[in-house]
Amino acid sequence: MSMRSATLAAFMIAVGVSSAQAQEGPNLGVEATAAQVAGWDVSVASDGSGLPAGSGTAKAGAEIYTAKCFACHGERGQGLVNDKLAGGQGTIGTDAAVKTIGSYWPYATTVFDYVRRAMPYPQPHSLGDQEAYALTAYLLYVNGLIGENDVIDAKTLPKVKMPNHDNFVQVYKAPAK
C-alpha cells in the first residue's frame, strides 16, 4: 500500500469514527420535549411557591446526610472537603465571617431548592422530594433553627425565619396605582 493510500485509508477511518461519534452525541440542537422540560422545571421561590408535596424531619434527614453528604461536608455540616454548612451565627459583618446556611442564607426555601437541584455533588438532581425535605430539615436542625422531630413541608418551610433574613437588601416595590 502506498503512503498516499494509507493516508487516505486513515482519513476515511477517522471520518467514519467521527461520524459515528456525532450520532452518539448529546443531541445538541434537538428540541426538548414538554416532559423533559417539566422534569427540570423545579424552581422554588423564596415565598415557597413551587415547593412540591412531601415532607421530612431532621431525624430522617440524618441518615440521608450520613449516606450522601458526610464525605464532603463532615460531621453535622462542620465542613470537610467542601463548605461548612452549620454554625457561624453572629459572624456575618465581622472580619471572621463564616457563611453557612444558618448564618448567611436569607430563606429556608432556597436551601430546599439548592439541595434538590444541585446535591449531592456527584449526582445532582438525584434526590426525591422526600429526601430533599428530610435533608433540608436536618440542615436547619444542625443550625439550631428547628427541632429534630419538626416536620418540614410546603407549609412549614416558608415559615422558618433564617437568622440573617433581615440583613439582605429589600427590593423596592412601587405603590399600587
Buried (B, 14 or more C-beta within 10 A) or exposed (E): EEEEEEEEEEEEEEEEEEEEEEEEEEEEEEEEEEEEEEEEEBEBEBEBEBBBEBBBBBBBBBEBBEEBBBBBBBEBBEBBEEBBBBBBBEBBEEEEEBBBBBBBBBBBBBBBBBBBBEBBEEEEEEBEBBBBBBBBBBBBBBBEBBEBEBBBBBEBBBEBEBBBEEEEEEEEEEEEE
